[in-house]
Amino acid sequence: MKNSYCQLSSTVLYYTKYFDSQKNSNISNINELHSFNAKIIISKSNKIVKTLNTTDNPITFFEHVDIYRNFLNSIQKYYNKKLLNRTSPKTQLENFDKTLPFQVNLMIQRYVEKTEIKLLNLKTHTSKINNLNVFLNTLDHHSNRMNPININLYKRIYQELTNKYILNMKPMEIFSVTIVVKR
C-alpha cells in the first residue's frame, strides 16, 4: 500500500547528561550540542518508522517493532519536557502500541502484494504451493505478536490466494496426470 505511513511523530530530545557536563560552557556550545543530538535522534527515529511503513517482509517488520520500542524506551530517560515541548517517548510508545494492529494489517497487505507478484510469475504448481506455504509459515511464525484480527486477515488472504492460484487451475495443471481411456 502506498499510503501506509504511521501516524507517529519524531521525537526531539535533549540529552540532559550532556547538558550537565557542559554547564560551564558558553550558551552557543550547548545549543549546538542540543541541535546535533536532536538531529541524530530524529534521523534514527525516521529511519525506523520508514522501515515499519514500507517493508513487505514480516521478519523485518517485527524486528523493527522491537527496535522502535527499545529506542523509545532507551531515550525516555533523556527526555526533558521543560526544554522541549514535544510528545514524550512514553506517549509515542503508547500511541505506537495502539496503532500497531493497523500497522500489522498494512504490512500484511504489502506482503500479499509481493507474494501475488511472485505467484503470477511462477510457472509450476509446486512452486506456487511452496510460495503460498512460505507466506503462511512466515506469518504463522509471528502470530504470537498479532491480534486475532491480524491473524484472521492473513489466514483469510491465504485461503483466497490458494483458491485463486491453486484450486482454480485446470485439473490437468493441478495433478499433472494424463488419463488415457481405451475404447
Accessible surface in RSA format (square Angstrom, percent):
REM  Atomic radii and reference values for relative SASA: ProtOr
REM  Chains: A
REM  Algorithm: Lee & Richards
REM  Probe-radius: 1.40
REM  Slices: 20
REM RES _ NUM      All-atoms   Total-Side   Main-Chain    Non-polar    All polar
REM                ABS   REL    ABS   REL    ABS   REL    ABS   REL    ABS   REL
RES MET A   1   100.47  52.0  77.98  51.6  22.49  53.5  79.08  67.2  21.39  28.3
RES LYS A   2   191.22  93.3 168.30 103.3  22.92  54.6 118.78 106.9  72.44  77.2
RES ASN A   3   134.61  92.8 107.88 104.3  26.73  64.4  29.14  70.1 105.47 101.9
RES SER A   4     3.02   2.6   2.54   3.4   0.48   1.1   0.36   0.8   2.66   3.7
RES TYR A   5   130.80  61.1 123.61  70.3   7.19  18.7  82.33  61.9  48.47  59.8
RES CYS A   6    11.16   8.4   0.20   0.2  10.96  25.8   0.00   0.0  11.16  12.0
RES GLN A   7   153.36  85.8 127.32  93.0  26.04  62.0  60.53 128.8  92.83  70.4
RES LEU A   8    25.04  13.9   1.49   1.1  23.55  59.2   4.10   2.9  20.94  56.3
RES SER A   9    61.20  51.7  46.05  61.5  15.16  34.9  50.85 108.3  10.36  14.5
RES SER A  10    34.66  29.3  22.69  30.3  11.97  27.6  12.91  27.5  21.75  30.5
RES THR A  11     0.00   0.0   0.00   0.0   0.00   0.0   0.00   0.0   0.00   0.0
RES VAL A  12    15.85  10.4  15.85  14.3   0.00   0.0  15.85  13.8   0.00   0.0
RES LEU A  13     0.04   0.0   0.03   0.0   0.01   0.0   0.03   0.0   0.01   0.0
RES TYR A  14    14.15   6.6  13.90   7.9   0.25   0.7  11.68   8.8   2.47   3.0
RES TYR A  15    40.44  18.9  38.08  21.7   2.37   6.2  12.91   9.7  27.53  33.9
RES THR A  16    40.65  28.9  40.65  41.2   0.00   0.0  24.40  32.8  16.25  24.6
RES LYS A  17   102.30  49.9  91.16  55.9  11.14  26.5  56.78  51.1  45.52  48.5
RES TYR A  18    87.46  40.8  87.46  49.8   0.00   0.0  48.47  36.4  38.98  48.1
RES PHE A  19    68.92  34.5  68.78  42.6   0.14   0.4  68.92  41.8   0.00   0.0
RES ASP A  20    79.48  55.7  66.80  66.5  12.68  30.0  21.71  51.1  57.77  57.6
RES SER A  21    80.86  68.3  41.38  55.2  39.49  91.0  49.33 105.1  31.53  44.2
RES GLN A  22    59.18  33.1  58.13  42.5   1.05   2.5   3.11   6.6  56.07  42.5
RES LYS A  23   134.87  65.8 109.73  67.3  25.14  59.9  60.07  54.1  74.80  79.7
RES ASN A  24   157.82 108.8 121.90 117.8  35.92  86.5  39.11  94.1 118.71 114.7
RES SER A  25    37.34  31.6  17.63  23.5  19.71  45.4  10.11  21.5  27.22  38.1
RES ASN A  26    91.99  63.4  77.45  74.8  14.54  35.0  42.93 103.3  49.05  47.4
RES ILE A  27   123.17  70.1 118.06  88.0   5.11  12.3 118.06  85.0   5.11  13.9
RES SER A  28    55.43  46.8  51.65  68.9   3.78   8.7  41.27  87.9  14.16  19.8
RES ASN A  29    71.34  49.2  66.60  64.4   4.74  11.4  12.77  30.7  58.57  56.6
RES ILE A  30    14.93   8.5  14.62  10.9   0.32   0.8  14.67  10.6   0.27   0.7
RES ASN A  31    82.94  57.2  80.12  77.4   2.82   6.8  23.55  56.7  59.39  57.4
RES GLU A  32   114.00  65.4 105.83  80.1   8.17  19.5  47.95  92.8  66.04  53.9
RES LEU A  33    48.87  27.2  44.73  32.0   4.15  10.4  48.32  33.9   0.55   1.5
RES HIS A  34    43.71  23.9  41.41  28.8   2.30   5.9  27.68  28.5  16.03  18.7
RES SER A  35    45.63  38.6  41.22  55.0   4.41  10.2  28.12  59.9  17.52  24.5
RES PHE A  36   121.20  60.6 118.42  73.3   2.78   7.2 120.85  73.3   0.35   1.0
RES ASN A  37    11.89   8.2  11.68  11.3   0.21   0.5   0.50   1.2  11.39  11.0
RES ALA A  38     8.55   7.9   8.55  13.2   0.00   0.0   8.55  12.0   0.00   0.0
RES LYS A  39   138.64  67.6 133.07  81.6   5.57  13.3  82.80  74.5  55.84  59.5
RES ILE A  40    85.71  48.8  80.98  60.3   4.73  11.4  84.73  61.0   0.99   2.7
RES ILE A  41     3.13   1.8   2.58   1.9   0.55   1.3   3.13   2.3   0.00   0.0
RES ILE A  42    52.90  30.1  52.90  39.4   0.00   0.0  52.90  38.1   0.00   0.0
RES SER A  43    48.70  41.2  42.14  56.2   6.56  15.1  30.15  64.2  18.55  26.0
RES LYS A  44   102.25  49.9  99.24  60.9   3.01   7.2  46.55  41.9  55.70  59.3
RES SER A  45     0.21   0.2   0.21   0.3   0.00   0.0   0.00   0.0   0.21   0.3
RES ASN A  46    69.57  48.0  65.24  63.0   4.33  10.4  24.77  59.6  44.80  43.3
RES LYS A  47   141.44  69.0 136.74  83.9   4.69  11.2  86.05  77.5  55.39  59.0
RES ILE A  48     9.73   5.5   8.89   6.6   0.84   2.0   9.73   7.0   0.00   0.0
RES VAL A  49    19.31  12.7  19.31  17.5   0.00   0.0  19.31  16.8   0.00   0.0
RES LYS A  50   140.09  68.3 135.66  83.2   4.43  10.6  82.61  74.4  57.48  61.2
RES THR A  51    35.27  25.1  32.47  32.9   2.80   6.7  12.79  17.2  22.48  34.0
RES LEU A  52     1.16   0.6   0.87   0.6   0.29   0.7   0.87   0.6   0.29   0.8
RES ASN A  53     5.63   3.9   4.18   4.0   1.44   3.5   0.03   0.1   5.60   5.4
RES THR A  54    70.97  50.5  52.64  53.4  18.34  43.7  42.19  56.7  28.78  43.5
RES THR A  55    18.61  13.2  10.01  10.2   8.60  20.5  12.80  17.2   5.81   8.8
RES ASP A  56    48.43  33.9  47.59  47.4   0.84   2.0   4.99  11.7  43.44  43.3
RES ASN A  57    50.10  34.5  49.96  48.3   0.13   0.3   7.64  18.4  42.46  41.0
RES PRO A  58     1.40   1.0   1.40   1.3   0.00   0.0   1.40   1.2   0.00   0.0
RES ILE A  59    86.45  49.2  86.14  64.2   0.31   0.7  86.14  62.0   0.31   0.8
RES THR A  60    37.96  27.0  37.96  38.5   0.00   0.0  17.95  24.1  20.01  30.2
RES PHE A  61     0.44   0.2   0.44   0.3   0.00   0.0   0.44   0.3   0.00   0.0
RES PHE A  62     1.87   0.9   1.87   1.2   0.01   0.0   1.87   1.1   0.00   0.0
RES GLU A  63    94.24  54.1  89.98  68.1   4.26  10.1  35.17  68.0  59.07  48.2
RES HIS A  64    38.30  20.9  38.30  26.6   0.00   0.0  19.65  20.3  18.65  21.7
RES VAL A  65     0.41   0.3   0.41   0.4   0.00   0.0   0.41   0.4   0.00   0.0
RES ASP A  66    57.45  40.2  56.28  56.0   1.17   2.8  19.63  46.2  37.82  37.7
RES ILE A  67    72.42  41.2  69.36  51.7   3.06   7.4  71.49  51.5   0.93   2.5
RES TYR A  68     0.01   0.0   0.01   0.0   0.00   0.0   0.00   0.0   0.01   0.0
RES ARG A  69    67.95  28.5  67.95  34.6   0.00   0.0  28.22  38.6  39.73  24.1
RES ASN A  70    97.16  67.0  93.02  89.9   4.14  10.0  26.77  64.4  70.38  68.0
RES PHE A  71    16.14   8.1  10.94   6.8   5.20  13.5  15.68   9.5   0.46   1.3
RES LEU A  72     1.19   0.7   0.18   0.1   1.01   2.5   0.55   0.4   0.64   1.7
RES ASN A  73    88.42  61.0  73.07  70.6  15.34  36.9  25.95  62.4  62.47  60.4
RES SER A  74    57.90  48.9  49.12  65.6   8.78  20.2  46.23  98.4  11.67  16.3
RES ILE A  75     9.03   5.1   9.03   6.7   0.00   0.0   9.03   6.5   0.00   0.0
RES GLN A  76    63.44  35.5  59.83  43.7   3.61   8.6  31.98  68.1  31.46  23.9
RES LYS A  77   149.83  73.1 116.23  71.3  33.60  80.0  73.29  66.0  76.55  81.5
RES TYR A  78    36.76  17.2  36.58  20.8   0.18   0.5  20.31  15.3  16.44  20.3
RES TYR A  79    29.20  13.6   9.17   5.2  20.03  52.1   8.25   6.2  20.95  25.8
RES ASN A  80    34.88  24.1  31.01  30.0   3.87   9.3   6.05  14.6  28.83  27.9
RES LYS A  81   157.17  76.7 145.30  89.2  11.87  28.3  88.33  79.5  68.85  73.3
RES LYS A  82   198.43  96.8 159.75  98.0  38.69  92.1 111.46 100.3  86.97  92.6
RES LEU A  83    92.40  51.5  64.14  45.9  28.26  71.1  66.81  46.9  25.59  68.9
RES LEU A  84    21.47  12.0  19.88  14.2   1.59   4.0  21.38  15.0   0.10   0.3
RES ASN A  85   149.83 103.3 122.42 118.3  27.40  66.0  35.30  85.0 114.52 110.7
RES ARG A  86   135.49  56.9 119.49  60.9  16.00  38.1  21.62  29.5 113.87  69.0
RES THR A  87    52.24  37.2  38.87  39.4  13.36  31.8  16.27  21.9  35.97  54.4
RES SER A  88    22.03  18.6  19.15  25.6   2.88   6.6  14.76  31.4   7.27  10.2
RES PRO A  89     0.31   0.2   0.00   0.0   0.31   1.1   0.26   0.2   0.05   0.3
RES LYS A  90   128.56  62.7 124.38  76.3   4.18  10.0  70.99  63.9  57.57  61.3
RES THR A  91    56.74  40.4  56.74  57.5   0.00   0.0  32.55  43.7  24.19  36.6
RES GLN A  92     3.11   1.7   2.81   2.1   0.30   0.7   2.75   5.9   0.35   0.3
RES LEU A  93    27.05  15.1  27.05  19.4   0.00   0.0  27.05  19.0   0.00   0.0
RES GLU A  94    85.19  48.9  80.55  60.9   4.64  11.1  35.70  69.0  49.49  40.4
RES ASN A  95    56.83  39.2  56.09  54.2   0.74   1.8  12.16  29.3  44.67  43.2
RES PHE A  96     0.92   0.5   0.92   0.6   0.00   0.0   0.92   0.6   0.00   0.0
RES ASP A  97    62.17  43.5  49.33  49.1  12.84  30.4  24.70  58.1  37.47  37.4
RES LYS A  98   159.00  77.6 129.64  79.5  29.36  69.9  89.12  80.2  69.87  74.4
RES THR A  99    42.51  30.2  39.73  40.3   2.78   6.6  42.51  57.1   0.00   0.0
RES LEU A 100    18.10  10.1  18.10  12.9   0.00   0.0  18.10  12.7   0.00   0.0
RES PRO A 101    46.22  33.7  45.02  41.0   1.20   4.4  46.22  38.2   0.00   0.0
RES PHE A 102   119.94  60.0 115.55  71.6   4.40  11.4 118.33  71.7   1.61   4.6
RES GLN A 103     4.39   2.5   4.10   3.0   0.30   0.7   0.74   1.6   3.65   2.8
RES VAL A 104     1.35   0.9   1.35   1.2   0.00   0.0   1.35   1.2   0.00   0.0
RES ASN A 105    35.77  24.7  35.76  34.6   0.01   0.0   8.89  21.4  26.88  26.0
RES LEU A 106    15.27   8.5  15.27  10.9   0.00   0.0  15.27  10.7   0.00   0.0
RES MET A 107     0.00   0.0   0.00   0.0   0.00   0.0   0.00   0.0   0.00   0.0
RES ILE A 108     0.00   0.0   0.00   0.0   0.00   0.0   0.00   0.0   0.00   0.0
RES GLN A 109    50.52  28.2  50.52  36.9   0.00   0.0  10.64  22.6  39.88  30.2
RES ARG A 110    17.22   7.2  14.95   7.6   2.27   5.4  14.65  20.0   2.57   1.6
RES TYR A 111    16.05   7.5  16.05   9.1   0.00   0.0   9.18   6.9   6.87   8.5
RES VAL A 112    13.50   8.9  13.50  12.2   0.00   0.0  13.50  11.7   0.00   0.0
RES GLU A 113    83.09  47.7  79.48  60.1   3.61   8.6  38.90  75.2  44.19  36.1
RES LYS A 114    63.31  30.9  57.89  35.5   5.41  12.9  36.58  32.9  26.72  28.5
RES THR A 115     5.02   3.6   4.53   4.6   0.49   1.2   1.13   1.5   3.89   5.9
RES GLU A 116    41.54  23.8  41.54  31.4   0.00   0.0   8.20  15.9  33.34  27.2
RES ILE A 117   108.74  61.9 108.54  80.9   0.21   0.5 108.74  78.3   0.00   0.0
RES LYS A 118    94.21  46.0  90.06  55.3   4.15   9.9  52.31  47.1  41.91  44.6
RES LEU A 119     0.03   0.0   0.00   0.0   0.03   0.1   0.00   0.0   0.03   0.1
RES LEU A 120   120.79  67.3  93.49  66.9  27.30  68.6  95.67  67.2  25.12  67.6
RES ASN A 121   101.89  70.3  86.50  83.6  15.39  37.1  26.96  64.9  74.93  72.4
RES LEU A 122    46.57  25.9  40.98  29.3   5.60  14.1  42.09  29.6   4.49  12.1
RES LYS A 123   180.22  87.9 151.48  92.9  28.74  68.4 107.30  96.6  72.92  77.7
RES THR A 124    78.44  55.8  73.44  74.5   5.00  11.9  72.32  97.1   6.12   9.2
RES HIS A 125    31.67  17.3  26.12  18.2   5.55  14.2  19.17  19.8  12.50  14.5
RES THR A 126    87.54  62.3  86.59  87.8   0.95   2.3  54.14  72.7  33.40  50.5
RES SER A 127    31.32  26.5  27.55  36.8   3.77   8.7  29.26  62.3   2.05   2.9
RES LYS A 128    27.90  13.6  27.90  17.1   0.00   0.0   0.00   0.0  27.90  29.7
RES ILE A 129    61.47  35.0  60.82  45.3   0.65   1.6  61.43  44.2   0.03   0.1
RES ASN A 130    79.86  55.1  78.19  75.6   1.67   4.0  23.58  56.7  56.28  54.4
RES ASN A 131    31.66  21.8  29.61  28.6   2.05   4.9   1.53   3.7  30.13  29.1
RES LEU A 132     3.10   1.7   3.10   2.2   0.00   0.0   3.10   2.2   0.00   0.0
RES ASN A 133    57.11  39.4  56.70  54.8   0.41   1.0  14.32  34.5  42.79  41.4
RES VAL A 134    87.40  57.5  85.62  77.5   1.78   4.3  87.35  75.9   0.05   0.1
RES PHE A 135     0.89   0.4   0.52   0.3   0.37   1.0   0.77   0.5   0.12   0.4
RES LEU A 136    35.62  19.8  35.62  25.5   0.00   0.0  35.62  25.0   0.00   0.0
RES ASN A 137    91.82  63.3  86.13  83.2   5.69  13.7  26.35  63.4  65.47  63.3
RES THR A 138    25.25  18.0  19.08  19.3   6.17  14.7  11.60  15.6  13.65  20.6
RES LEU A 139     0.00   0.0   0.00   0.0   0.00   0.0   0.00   0.0   0.00   0.0
RES ASP A 140    54.69  38.3  44.71  44.5   9.98  23.6  22.75  53.5  31.94  31.9
RES HIS A 141   138.07  75.5 114.49  79.6  23.58  60.3  73.47  75.7  64.60  75.2
RES HIS A 142    19.96  10.9  19.94  13.9   0.03   0.1  15.91  16.4   4.05   4.7
RES SER A 143    31.64  26.7  29.27  39.1   2.37   5.5   5.13  10.9  26.51  37.1
RES ASN A 144   131.27  90.5  89.51  86.5  41.76 100.6  48.03 115.6  83.23  80.5
RES ARG A 145    80.06  33.6  56.64  28.9  23.42  55.8  39.26  53.7  40.80  24.7
RES MET A 146    18.66   9.7   0.00   0.0  18.66  44.4   3.46   2.9  15.20  20.1
RES ASN A 147    43.35  29.9  36.40  35.2   6.95  16.7  26.82  64.6  16.53  16.0
RES PRO A 148    98.28  71.6  95.96  87.5   2.31   8.4  98.27  81.1   0.01   0.0
RES ILE A 149   119.69  68.1 117.44  87.5   2.25   5.4 118.57  85.4   1.12   3.0
RES ASN A 150     1.07   0.7   1.07   1.0   0.00   0.0   0.00   0.0   1.07   1.0
RES ILE A 151    41.85  23.8  41.85  31.2   0.00   0.0  41.85  30.1   0.00   0.0
RES ASN A 152    98.46  67.9  93.98  90.8   4.48  10.8  26.39  63.5  72.06  69.7
RES LEU A 153    23.74  13.2  20.32  14.5   3.42   8.6  23.31  16.4   0.43   1.2
RES TYR A 154     0.37   0.2   0.37   0.2   0.00   0.0   0.00   0.0   0.37   0.5
RES LYS A 155   102.39  50.0  97.25  59.7   5.14  12.2  46.38  41.7  56.02  59.7
RES ARG A 156   123.77  52.0 116.04  59.2   7.73  18.4  66.82  91.3  56.95  34.5
RES ILE A 157    11.10   6.3  11.10   8.3   0.00   0.0  11.10   8.0   0.00   0.0
RES TYR A 158    44.13  20.6  44.13  25.1   0.00   0.0  22.28  16.7  21.85  26.9
RES GLN A 159    87.06  48.7  87.06  63.6   0.00   0.0  39.08  83.2  47.97  36.4
RES GLU A 160    85.78  49.2  80.97  61.3   4.81  11.5  41.08  79.5  44.70  36.5
RES LEU A 161     7.38   4.1   7.33   5.2   0.05   0.1   7.38   5.2   0.00   0.0
RES THR A 162    22.42  15.9  22.42  22.7   0.00   0.0  22.36  30.0   0.05   0.1
RES ASN A 163    57.73  39.8  57.73  55.8   0.00   0.0  18.79  45.2  38.94  37.6
RES LYS A 164   117.38  57.3 103.23  63.3  14.14  33.7  66.27  59.6  51.11  54.4
RES TYR A 165    15.40   7.2  13.88   7.9   1.52   4.0  14.28  10.7   1.12   1.4
RES ILE A 166    13.82   7.9  13.82  10.3   0.00   0.0  13.82  10.0   0.00   0.0
RES LEU A 167   101.97  56.8  84.38  60.4  17.60  44.2  84.49  59.3  17.49  47.1
RES ASN A 168   114.64  79.1  81.36  78.6  33.28  80.1  24.16  58.1  90.48  87.5
RES MET A 169    32.48  16.8  20.40  13.5  12.07  28.7  25.65  21.8   6.83   9.0
RES LYS A 170   145.86  71.2 142.16  87.2   3.70   8.8  89.15  80.2  56.71  60.4
RES PRO A 171   101.08  73.7  98.83  90.1   2.24   8.2  99.37  82.0   1.71  10.6
RES MET A 172   107.53  55.7 101.09  66.9   6.44  15.3 101.19  86.0   6.34   8.4
RES GLU A 173    81.58  46.8  73.23  55.4   8.35  19.9  31.10  60.2  50.48  41.2
RES ILE A 174    39.28  22.4  29.96  22.3   9.32  22.5  29.96  21.6   9.32  25.3
RES PHE A 175   143.80  71.9 126.57  78.4  17.23  44.8 130.62  79.2  13.18  37.7
RES SER A 176    92.41  78.1  60.80  81.1  31.61  72.8  42.45  90.4  49.96  70.0
RES VAL A 177    86.93  57.2  76.22  69.0  10.71  25.8  79.62  69.2   7.31  19.8
RES THR A 178   101.07  71.9  77.55  78.6  23.51  56.0  50.13  67.3  50.94  77.0
RES ILE A 179   142.43  81.1 116.44  86.7  25.99  62.6 119.30  85.9  23.13  62.8
RES VAL A 180   121.89  80.2  92.62  83.8  29.27  70.5  95.52  83.0  26.37  71.5
RES VAL A 181   116.48  76.6  90.44  81.9  26.04  62.7  93.38  81.1  23.11  62.7
RES LYS A 182   189.78  92.6 159.25  97.7  30.52  72.7 107.93  97.1  81.85  87.2
RES ARG A 183   271.70 114.1 191.48  97.6  80.22 191.0 101.97 139.4 169.73 102.9
END  Absolute sums over single chains surface
CHAIN  1 A    11629.9      10220.4       1409.5       6695.1       4934.9
END  Absolute sums over all chains
TOTAL         11629.9      10220.4       1409.5       6695.1       4934.9
